[in-house]
Amino acid sequence: MNVKRASLGGAVFVLAVSACVLAVATAQVRPKPAKLCPITFHLDPSTLQAGYARQIEMTNARLAQDLVTLRSNLAFMSGKVSAELVSGFEHDYRGTYLAFPVLWDEKGVAHTGWGEVLTYLATILPKATFIQPQAVNVYMEYIPLRDRTEAKFRERLASTLAKRIKSSDPLWFRPGDIDFLASIRTVLAYAPYDDPIELGNEDPSPHQNLCDPIF
């Protein structure tokens, strides 16, 4: 009888310990709000991304060819960037995401405008065995309805707006039609260096809800 009671008591004790261990384990693995799995948003490539992709691909195809052509420019390869060369690039890339470019070098320093971009490229192209667009990242920032005003867009696009139009001129788009602002970053890989550089638009480009890019 004592043996049975001892056995029963031992079983109860084991169950109690097991329950405590289970409770502790449950408390330890219970997820906290700050530790929940990340959420990633993707745009349907058959809709909004398609128009931008075509425009960027066309622009980067031209860029890749121009980088090759620059190698045959003896003055450029010797470090001289002429005003004519800068003017030519400004003309050729008008109406693209590189109309007002900015280049981030290996140290993250920004070189703004075709004059600065070409001047920097003139320091690396003579040493590089190859240089080409490797990848493109497009960051789409949704614009809430309340922020689709002329004042807001003039504030957000201030850097390039001053270069594009006079302050008294109207915007070249209707603020109410803009649903996203797109920041485009093309990674330029070149050898024999490991750290890539990035080339993109100085201010984000407006995207209108008709899915037409506005550069």
C-alpha positions as CSV (number, residue, x, y, z in Angstrom):
1,M,0.0,0.0,0.0
2,N,2.9,2.3,0.8
3,V,4.6,1.3,-2.4
4,K,1.5,2.2,-4.4
5,R,1.1,5.5,-2.7
6,A,4.8,6.3,-3.2
7,S,4.5,5.4,-6.9
8,L,1.4,7.5,-7.2
9,G,3.1,10.4,-5.5
10,G,6.1,10.1,-7.7
11,A,3.9,10.1,-10.8
12,V,2.1,13.2,-9.6
13,F,5.5,14.9,-9.0
14,V,6.8,14.0,-12.4
15,L,3.6,15.4,-14.0
16,A,3.9,18.6,-12.0
17,V,7.5,19.0,-13.0
18,S,6.7,18.3,-16.7
19,A,3.9,20.8,-16.6
20,C,6.3,23.4,-15.2
21,V,8.9,22.7,-17.8
22,L,6.3,22.9,-20.5
23,A,5.0,26.2,-19.2
24,V,8.5,27.6,-19.1
25,A,9.2,26.4,-22.6
26,T,6.0,27.8,-23.9
27,A,6.7,31.2,-22.2
28,Q,10.2,31.2,-23.8
29,V,9.1,30.5,-27.4
30,R,6.1,32.7,-27.4
31,P,6.7,35.3,-30.2
32,K,6.9,38.9,-29.3
33,P,5.5,41.7,-31.6
34,A,9.0,43.0,-32.4
35,K,10.1,39.5,-33.4
36,L,7.4,38.6,-35.9
37,C,8.3,37.5,-39.4
38,P,9.0,40.3,-41.9
39,I,6.4,41.3,-44.4
40,T,7.5,41.9,-48.0
41,F,5.4,43.8,-50.6
42,H,5.8,42.9,-54.3
43,L,4.4,44.8,-57.3
44,D,2.8,42.7,-59.9
45,P,5.3,42.7,-62.8
46,S,2.5,42.5,-65.4
47,T,1.1,45.9,-64.3
48,L,3.0,48.8,-62.7
49,Q,6.5,47.5,-63.2
50,A,6.1,46.7,-66.9
51,G,6.2,50.3,-68.2
52,Y,9.1,51.3,-66.0
53,A,11.0,48.1,-66.9
54,R,10.8,48.9,-70.7
55,Q,12.0,52.5,-70.2
56,I,14.8,51.5,-67.9
57,E,16.0,48.7,-70.2
58,M,16.1,51.0,-73.2
59,T,18.0,53.7,-71.2
60,N,20.5,51.1,-69.8
61,A,21.1,49.6,-73.2
62,R,22.1,53.1,-74.4
63,L,24.2,53.6,-71.2
64,A,26.1,50.3,-71.8
65,Q,26.9,51.3,-75.4
66,D,28.0,54.8,-74.3
67,L,30.4,53.3,-71.7
68,V,32.0,51.3,-74.5
69,T,32.1,54.3,-76.8
70,L,33.8,56.5,-74.1
71,R,36.8,54.1,-74.3
72,S,37.5,55.2,-77.8
73,N,37.5,58.9,-76.8
74,L,41.2,59.6,-76.3
75,A,40.6,63.0,-74.5
76,F,38.2,61.4,-72.1
77,M,40.5,58.4,-71.4
78,S,43.3,60.9,-70.6
79,G,41.1,62.5,-67.9
80,K,39.7,65.4,-69.9
81,V,35.9,65.9,-69.9
82,S,34.8,68.5,-72.4
83,A,31.8,70.7,-72.2
84,E,30.6,69.2,-75.5
85,L,30.7,65.7,-74.1
86,V,28.7,66.7,-71.1
87,S,26.2,68.6,-73.3
88,G,25.8,65.5,-75.5
89,F,25.0,63.3,-72.5
90,E,22.5,65.8,-71.2
91,H,20.8,65.9,-74.5
92,D,20.8,62.1,-75.1
93,Y,19.4,61.2,-71.7
94,R,16.8,63.9,-71.6
95,G,13.4,62.4,-70.9
96,T,14.9,59.3,-69.1
97,Y,15.5,58.5,-65.5
98,L,19.1,59.7,-66.0
99,A,18.1,63.2,-67.1
100,F,19.4,64.5,-63.8
101,P,21.8,61.7,-62.7
102,V,23.7,61.1,-59.5
103,L,26.5,58.6,-59.1
104,W,27.5,57.1,-55.8
105,D,31.1,55.9,-55.8
106,E,32.6,53.1,-53.8
107,K,32.8,55.2,-50.6
108,G,29.2,56.4,-51.0
109,V,30.1,59.9,-52.1
110,A,27.5,61.4,-54.5
111,H,28.5,62.9,-57.8
112,T,25.6,64.9,-59.2
113,G,24.9,65.9,-62.8
114,W,26.5,64.6,-66.0
115,G,29.6,66.9,-65.5
116,E,30.5,65.3,-62.2
117,V,29.4,61.8,-63.3
118,L,31.6,61.8,-66.4
119,T,34.5,63.4,-64.5
120,Y,34.4,60.5,-62.0
121,L,34.0,57.9,-64.8
122,A,37.1,59.3,-66.4
123,T,39.1,58.3,-63.4
124,I,38.0,54.6,-63.4
125,L,37.3,53.7,-67.0
126,P,41.0,53.9,-68.0
127,K,41.8,51.3,-65.3
128,A,38.8,49.0,-65.7
129,T,38.9,46.0,-67.9
130,F,35.1,46.2,-68.2
131,I,32.2,48.2,-66.8
132,Q,28.5,47.5,-67.4
133,P,25.1,47.8,-65.8
134,Q,24.7,44.7,-63.6
135,A,21.4,45.2,-61.8
136,V,18.6,47.7,-61.3
137,N,16.7,48.4,-58.1
138,V,13.5,50.5,-58.3
139,Y,12.2,51.8,-55.0
140,M,8.5,52.8,-55.3
141,E,7.2,55.2,-52.6
142,Y,3.4,55.3,-52.4
143,I,2.0,58.8,-52.2
144,P,-1.1,59.1,-50.0
145,L,-4.1,61.0,-51.5
146,R,-3.7,63.8,-49.0
147,D,-0.1,64.4,-50.2
148,R,-0.9,64.6,-54.0
149,T,-0.7,68.4,-54.1
150,E,1.5,70.7,-56.1
151,A,3.1,72.1,-52.9
152,K,4.1,68.6,-51.7
153,F,5.6,67.7,-55.1
154,R,7.5,71.0,-55.4
155,E,9.0,70.2,-52.0
156,R,9.9,66.6,-52.8
157,L,11.3,67.4,-56.3
158,A,13.0,70.6,-55.4
159,S,16.5,69.6,-56.6
160,T,15.7,68.8,-60.1
161,L,12.6,71.0,-60.4
162,A,14.8,74.1,-60.3
163,K,16.8,72.7,-63.2
164,R,13.7,71.7,-65.3
165,I,11.3,74.7,-65.0
166,K,11.0,78.2,-63.7
167,S,9.4,78.5,-60.2
168,S,6.5,80.3,-61.8
169,D,5.9,77.6,-64.4
170,P,3.3,74.9,-63.8
171,L,4.3,71.3,-63.2
172,W,4.5,69.0,-66.2
173,F,2.1,66.6,-64.6
174,R,-1.1,66.8,-62.7
175,P,-0.4,66.2,-59.0
176,G,-3.7,64.3,-58.5
177,D,-2.6,61.7,-61.0
178,I,0.6,60.7,-59.2
179,D,0.4,57.6,-57.1
180,F,4.1,56.7,-56.7
181,L,7.6,58.3,-56.7
182,A,10.3,56.0,-58.1
183,S,13.9,56.1,-57.1
184,I,16.0,54.1,-59.7
185,R,19.4,52.7,-58.8
186,T,21.5,50.9,-61.4
187,V,24.5,49.0,-60.1
188,L,27.6,49.4,-62.4
189,A,30.0,46.6,-61.9
190,Y,33.5,47.0,-63.2
191,A,36.8,45.0,-63.0
192,P,39.3,44.6,-61.5
193,Y,37.5,46.4,-58.6
194,D,35.1,44.6,-56.3
195,D,33.0,47.4,-54.9
196,P,30.3,48.4,-57.4
197,I,29.1,51.9,-58.0
198,E,25.5,53.1,-58.4
199,L,23.9,55.4,-60.9
200,G,20.4,56.8,-60.6
201,N,18.0,59.7,-60.7
202,E,18.8,62.6,-58.4
203,D,15.2,63.2,-57.4
204,P,12.5,60.4,-57.6
205,S,10.5,60.2,-60.8
206,P,6.7,60.7,-60.6
207,H,4.6,57.7,-61.7
208,Q,1.0,58.5,-62.7
209,N,-1.8,56.1,-62.0
210,L,-2.3,55.5,-65.7
211,C,1.0,53.5,-65.5
212,D,3.0,55.8,-67.7
213,P,6.5,56.7,-66.5
214,I,7.2,60.5,-66.2
215,F,10.9,61.3,-66.5
